[in-house]
Amino acid sequence: MNDETQPPATILSSLPEGYRALVFGASGGIGAALVEALARDPRCGKVHAASRRPLAGPPGSAGSAGVERLAFSLEDEDSIAACVRSSAAAGPLHLVIVATGVLHGDGMKPEKSWRAIDALALERALRINTIGPALIAKHALDHLPRQGKAVFAALSARVGSIEDNRLGGWHAYRASKAALNMVMKTCAIELGRRNPAAACVSLHPGTVATPLSEPFRSGVATHKLFEPEFSAASLLAVIDGVRPEDSGRLLAWDGSRIPF
């Protein structure tokens, strides 16, 4: 595991005092860590934590912001719309993070060559990794403020970069994340017309010690395998530093730009 010093307590100073955040995928490793970090931020007024299954209890004893727990399904647009409506009922959302995704499970696993491409696996990857986040954007972007900084962010992956692909394989996951990046880029252009100070970005969290990466960690150097808390704090630091000119980009956990 990465033994680097944990980043300092999250304080999103670039968002307004009392900012409101909505995290989709709050039951996942990174999503739960994001909710905890946001709940500890003294400048955060409210955290809305949306997950497939209801979460019990507070996200962490250090939490200071109120946390509202919501249930949704990426494959049910009505549930996505309901989560957004509930979260935005008391005011605009300054930060929306989509921390969802699928790589393996239920018979699905990364392909080693084109011979392993499977229509159902490809369809599922696109449904969860691309269509679901696109539907969240559809319903959430109108609830970002029309003035001042606001960020819509979705977890993508370095392997979704077409230019960076030098190994082949992992066809469904790569394609679904590349498609997600295009959705985010397109939304960024439109969001800039509505609020020039807002940003829409794809984020690469690094290789994180969660169930998603568990079968594929053997070749990962110890110092490059992150705890969810480290990745979440790093991503929020990137979000805090995001500028309008970063909108539409794919950014890594350390703030570096990854080519599409």
C-alpha positions as CSV (number, residue, x, y, z in Angstrom):
1,M,0.0,0.0,0.0
2,N,1.0,3.6,-0.5
3,D,2.8,4.8,2.6
4,E,2.9,8.5,1.6
5,T,1.8,11.0,4.1
6,Q,-2.0,11.4,4.0
7,P,-2.9,14.8,2.5
8,P,-4.2,17.4,5.0
9,A,-7.9,17.6,6.0
10,T,-9.9,18.5,2.9
11,I,-10.9,22.1,2.7
12,L,-12.4,23.2,-0.7
13,S,-11.6,26.9,-0.4
14,S,-12.4,27.6,-4.1
15,L,-16.1,26.7,-3.5
16,P,-18.4,29.1,-1.6
17,E,-18.9,28.8,2.1
18,G,-21.6,26.3,2.9
19,Y,-21.3,24.6,-0.5
20,R,-23.5,21.7,-1.3
21,A,-22.1,18.4,-2.7
22,L,-23.7,15.3,-4.2
23,V,-21.8,12.1,-4.6
24,F,-23.1,9.2,-6.7
25,G,-21.6,5.8,-5.8
26,A,-21.3,6.6,-2.1
27,S,-21.2,2.9,-1.1
28,G,-18.0,2.2,-3.1
29,G,-14.5,2.5,-1.7
30,I,-13.6,5.8,-3.3
31,G,-17.2,7.2,-3.1
32,A,-17.4,6.5,0.7
33,A,-14.0,8.1,1.2
34,L,-15.2,11.1,-0.7
35,V,-18.3,11.5,1.4
36,E,-16.2,11.2,4.6
37,A,-13.7,13.8,3.4
38,L,-16.5,16.2,2.3
39,A,-18.4,15.7,5.6
40,R,-15.2,16.8,7.5
41,D,-14.8,19.9,5.5
42,P,-15.9,22.8,7.7
43,R,-16.8,24.8,4.6
44,C,-19.3,22.2,3.3
45,G,-22.9,22.8,4.2
46,K,-24.4,19.5,3.1
47,V,-23.3,16.3,1.5
48,H,-25.9,14.2,-0.4
49,A,-24.6,10.6,-0.5
50,A,-26.4,8.5,-3.2
51,S,-25.8,4.7,-3.4
52,R,-27.4,1.5,-4.8
53,R,-28.1,0.4,-1.2
54,P,-29.0,2.6,1.7
55,L,-26.1,3.3,4.0
56,A,-26.5,3.1,7.8
57,G,-25.0,5.4,10.3
58,P,-22.8,8.5,9.8
59,P,-19.9,8.2,7.3
60,G,-17.4,9.0,10.1
61,S,-17.2,10.4,13.6
62,A,-15.3,13.4,12.4
63,G,-18.1,14.5,10.1
64,S,-19.3,18.1,10.6
65,A,-21.5,18.7,7.5
66,G,-24.9,17.1,7.4
67,V,-25.2,14.0,5.3
68,E,-28.3,13.0,3.5
69,R,-28.4,9.4,2.3
70,L,-30.2,8.5,-1.0
71,A,-30.8,5.4,-3.0
72,F,-30.5,5.2,-6.8
73,S,-29.7,2.8,-9.6
74,L,-27.5,3.8,-12.6
75,E,-29.9,1.8,-14.8
76,D,-33.0,3.6,-13.5
77,E,-33.1,7.2,-14.9
78,D,-36.1,8.0,-12.7
79,S,-34.1,7.2,-9.5
80,I,-31.3,9.4,-10.7
81,A,-33.6,12.3,-11.4
82,A,-35.2,11.9,-8.0
83,C,-31.8,12.0,-6.2
84,V,-30.9,15.2,-8.0
85,R,-34.3,16.8,-7.3
86,S,-34.0,15.9,-3.6
87,S,-30.5,17.2,-3.3
88,A,-31.2,20.5,-5.1
89,A,-34.5,21.2,-3.4
90,A,-32.8,23.6,-0.9
91,G,-30.5,25.3,-3.4
92,P,-28.0,24.8,-6.2
93,L,-25.4,22.0,-6.1
94,H,-21.8,23.4,-6.2
95,L,-20.1,19.9,-6.5
96,V,-21.4,16.7,-8.1
97,I,-19.1,13.7,-8.3
98,V,-19.9,10.4,-10.1
99,A,-17.8,7.8,-8.3
100,T,-19.4,4.7,-10.0
101,G,-18.0,2.1,-12.4
102,V,-17.7,-1.6,-13.3
103,L,-14.7,-3.6,-14.5
104,H,-15.5,-7.2,-13.6
105,G,-18.0,-9.4,-11.9
106,D,-21.1,-11.3,-12.9
107,G,-19.2,-13.2,-15.6
108,M,-17.5,-10.0,-16.9
109,K,-13.8,-9.6,-16.9
110,P,-11.2,-7.6,-18.9
111,E,-10.5,-9.1,-22.3
112,K,-7.0,-10.1,-23.1
113,S,-7.5,-9.9,-26.9
114,W,-10.1,-9.1,-29.5
115,R,-11.1,-12.8,-29.5
116,A,-12.6,-12.4,-26.0
117,I,-14.9,-9.5,-26.9
118,D,-18.4,-10.3,-25.7
119,A,-21.5,-8.3,-26.7
120,L,-23.2,-8.6,-23.3
121,A,-20.0,-7.5,-21.4
122,L,-19.5,-4.6,-23.8
123,E,-23.1,-3.5,-23.4
124,R,-22.9,-3.7,-19.6
125,A,-19.7,-1.7,-19.5
126,L,-21.2,1.0,-21.6
127,R,-24.4,1.0,-19.6
128,I,-22.7,1.4,-16.3
129,N,-19.5,3.4,-17.2
130,T,-21.0,5.7,-19.8
131,I,-24.7,5.8,-20.0
132,G,-25.3,6.0,-16.2
133,P,-22.9,9.0,-15.7
134,A,-24.4,10.7,-18.8
135,L,-27.9,10.5,-17.4
136,I,-26.6,11.9,-14.1
137,A,-25.1,14.8,-16.1
138,K,-28.4,15.2,-17.9
139,H,-30.3,15.8,-14.6
140,A,-27.6,17.4,-12.5
141,L,-25.9,20.1,-14.7
142,D,-29.0,22.3,-14.7
143,H,-28.8,22.4,-10.9
144,L,-25.3,23.9,-10.8
145,P,-25.3,27.6,-10.0
146,R,-25.3,30.0,-13.0
147,Q,-22.5,32.1,-11.5
148,G,-19.3,31.3,-9.6
149,K,-17.3,28.1,-9.5
150,A,-19.1,24.8,-9.6
151,V,-17.7,21.4,-10.6
152,F,-19.2,18.3,-12.2
153,A,-16.7,15.4,-12.0
154,A,-16.8,11.8,-13.0
155,L,-14.3,9.0,-12.2
156,S,-12.7,7.8,-15.4
157,A,-9.4,6.0,-15.9
158,R,-6.1,6.4,-17.6
159,V,-6.8,3.2,-19.6
160,G,-9.7,5.2,-21.2
161,S,-7.1,7.4,-23.0
162,I,-6.9,6.4,-26.7
163,E,-3.5,8.1,-27.1
164,D,-2.1,6.4,-23.9
165,N,-3.2,2.9,-25.0
166,R,0.0,0.9,-25.7
167,L,-0.9,-2.6,-24.4
168,G,-4.3,-3.4,-26.1
169,G,-6.8,-5.6,-24.3
170,W,-9.5,-4.5,-21.8
171,H,-11.7,-3.5,-24.8
172,A,-15.0,-3.0,-23.0
173,Y,-13.6,-1.0,-20.1
174,R,-11.3,1.1,-22.3
175,A,-14.1,1.9,-24.7
176,S,-16.7,2.7,-22.0
177,K,-14.3,5.1,-20.3
178,A,-13.2,6.7,-23.6
179,A,-16.9,7.3,-24.3
180,L,-17.4,8.7,-20.9
181,N,-14.6,11.2,-21.5
182,M,-16.3,12.3,-24.7
183,V,-19.6,12.8,-22.9
184,M,-17.8,14.9,-20.3
185,K,-16.0,17.0,-22.9
186,T,-19.2,17.7,-24.7
187,C,-21.0,18.6,-21.5
188,A,-18.1,20.9,-20.6
189,I,-18.6,22.9,-23.8
190,E,-22.3,23.3,-23.1
191,L,-21.8,24.1,-19.4
192,G,-19.3,26.8,-20.3
193,R,-22.1,28.7,-22.2
194,R,-24.3,28.5,-19.1
195,N,-21.7,29.4,-16.5
196,P,-18.2,30.3,-17.7
197,A,-16.8,29.8,-14.2
198,A,-18.1,26.1,-13.9
199,A,-16.1,23.1,-14.9
200,C,-16.9,19.5,-16.0
201,V,-13.9,17.1,-15.7
202,S,-13.0,13.4,-15.9
203,L,-10.8,12.2,-13.0
204,H,-8.3,9.3,-12.9
205,P,-8.1,8.2,-9.2
206,G,-4.9,6.1,-9.6
207,T,-4.9,2.4,-8.7
208,V,-6.9,2.2,-5.5
209,A,-7.2,-0.7,-3.0
210,T,-10.9,-1.4,-3.7
211,P,-12.8,-4.5,-4.9
212,L,-12.7,-3.1,-8.5
213,S,-8.9,-3.3,-8.6
214,E,-8.4,-6.4,-6.4
215,P,-7.8,-9.0,-9.1
216,F,-5.3,-6.8,-11.0
217,R,-2.9,-5.5,-8.3
218,S,-0.2,-8.1,-8.6
219,G,1.9,-6.0,-11.1
220,V,1.3,-2.7,-9.3
221,A,4.2,-1.3,-7.3
222,T,3.4,-0.8,-3.6
223,H,4.0,2.9,-3.8
224,K,1.4,3.2,-6.6
225,L,-1.4,1.4,-4.8
226,F,-3.4,3.9,-2.9
227,E,-5.8,3.7,0.0
228,P,-9.3,5.1,-0.8
229,E,-8.8,7.9,1.7
230,F,-5.6,9.0,0.0
231,S,-7.1,8.9,-3.5
232,A,-10.3,10.8,-2.3
233,A,-8.3,13.5,-0.6
234,S,-6.1,13.9,-3.7
235,L,-9.1,14.1,-6.1
236,L,-10.7,16.7,-4.0
237,A,-7.5,18.7,-4.0
238,V,-7.5,18.5,-7.8
239,I,-11.1,19.6,-7.8
240,D,-10.3,22.6,-5.6
241,G,-7.6,23.6,-8.1
242,V,-9.7,23.2,-11.2
243,R,-10.1,26.3,-13.3
244,P,-12.5,27.1,-16.2
245,E,-9.8,26.3,-18.7
246,D,-9.5,22.7,-17.2
247,S,-13.1,22.0,-18.1
248,G,-13.5,19.0,-20.5
249,R,-10.1,17.6,-19.5
250,L,-9.1,14.2,-18.0
251,L,-7.0,14.9,-14.9
252,A,-5.1,12.4,-12.8
253,W,-5.1,12.2,-9.0
254,D,-1.9,14.4,-8.9
255,G,-3.4,17.1,-11.1
256,S,-1.5,16.1,-14.2
257,R,-3.4,16.2,-17.5
258,I,-3.9,12.8,-19.3
259,P,-4.4,13.0,-23.1
260,F,-7.6,11.8,-24.6
